[in-house]
């Protein structure tokens, strides 16, 4: 159980996808103007990551990894080159289901997210989490913990960033730093703050 929580903490803070690996920055910058919308997007990304990382882990270990098809009589077959298209297919299917769910039960949130919800399909943070899981050769239980951790970390980063950006509207920043310039500086400071949490273990 301690290992499970350590994986979640490490994935959420020490190896934050948005602030350490800089994955998903397009969505991170575009949808972080208001806290309400960032909370909705953070929950959506978290749900997608928590489900897709373990599913992709099962698909990779059972079908795509070298030697995974030994049970079918093909011990030398290596289908790992199909991991990109397989992972994207799983992500696209889940995002489509999430899109229909939000449209049916949370139409206002669905409308506010606009084009950014379907773009989760090609969000590099979501694909990157599955690829990092494969690179680290995580077993299924640890991939569940990793999916939870990266989801919490990305959602926390975008929500904190949106809260700071709302305050920055009232700041008297120099003309050259207004807009994205100040946003990049804040992102760098947040990344330093998250880096200060390295070494935390339970």
C-alpha positions, -999 to 999 in steps of 0.1 A, spaced: 0 0 0 29 24 8 43 17 -27 9 26 -42 8 59 -25 44 67 -33 37 61 -70 7 84 -68 27 111 -50 57 108 -73 35 110 -105 14 139 -91 42 161 -78 78 150 -86 70 139 -122 41 162 -129 32 159 -166 24 196 -171 51 212 -150 80 187 -152 76 170 -186 57 200 -201 31 177 -217 -4 190 -225 8 226 -225 -16 236 -253 -47 227 -233 -30 239 -201 -25 274 -215 -58 276 -235 -83 265 -209 -68 281 -178 -84 315 -180 -112 307 -155 -110 284 -125 -145 269 -131 -136 257 -166 -102 245 -154 -118 224 -127 -141 208 -153 -112 201 -177 -90 188 -149 -116 163 -138 -121 153 -174 -84 147 -180 -81 129 -146 -110 106 -156 -94 98 -190 -60 92 -175 -73 70 -147 -91 47 -171 -68 47 -202 -35 41 -185 -45 7 -169 -65 -3 -201 -35 5 -223 -13 -14 -198 -35 -45 -202 -35 -43 -240 2 -38 -241 12 -66 -218 -14 -91 -231 -11 -84 -269 16 -60 -280 47 -66 -258 75 -89 -271 65 -124 -263 30 -115 -252 14 -138 -277 32 -169 -265 -2 -183 -254 -13 -181 -290 17 -200 -303 37 -169 -315 64 -164 -288 87 -144 -312 60 -120 -324 66 -84 -313 37 -60 -319 50 -32 -297 53 -9 -328 14 -8 -328 13 8 -293 9 44 -306 -22 36 -327 -36 13 -301 -32 38 -273 -47 66 -294 -76 44 -303 -84 37 -267 -80 74 -257 -102 85 -286 -130 60 -277 -130 71 -241 -129 108 -249 -159 103 -272 -178 86 -244 -169 114 -220 -180 140 -246 -214 123 -249 -217 120 -211 -210 157 -205 -233 168 -233 -261 147 -218 -256 155 -181 -235 187 -179 -244 207 -210 -231 240 -197 -197 226 -189 -197 208 -223 -205 241 -240 -178 260 -220 -151 235 -229 -160 238 -266 -134 224 -290 -109 216 -262 -128 185 -250 -125 166 -283 -89 178 -285 -82 156 -254 -79 128 -279 -46 143 -292 -35 157 -258 1 147 -255 -2 144 -217 -27 116 -220 -7 97 -246 25 105 -228 13 89 -196 6 56 -214 40 57 -231 58 65 -198 39 36 -182 53 13 -209 88 27 -207 88 20 -169 74 -15 -174 48 -9 -147 26 -39 -137 -12 -35 -138 -17 -24 -101 11 1 -103 -2 15 -137 -36 22 -119 -17 42 -92 3 59 -119 -29 69 -138 -44 83 -107 -12 102 -98 -7 118 -132 -44 127 -134 -43 144 -100 -11 162 -109 -22 175 -142 -56 187 -128 -39 203 -98 -14 222 -121 -41 236 -144 -64 246 -115 -37 264 -95 -25 281 -127 -60 292 -135 -65 307 -100 -32 326 -103 -42 338 -138 -75 352 -126 -56 373 -100 -31 384 -126 -58 403 -145 -57 429 -118 -19 432 -118 0 461 -133 24 440 -155 46 457 -181 32 457 -216 58 432 -228 48 406 -202 10 409 -204 -7 377 -216 14 347 -224 47 363 -212 35 364 -176 18 330 -180 51 314 -189 68 330 -159 41 318 -136 43 283 -151 81 283 -145 76 294 -109 50 267 -104 74 241 -119 101 252 -93 75 248 -65 66 213 -76 103 204 -80 107 214 -44 85 184 -34 110 159 -48 120 133 -24 86 130 -6 78 95 3 54 78 27 
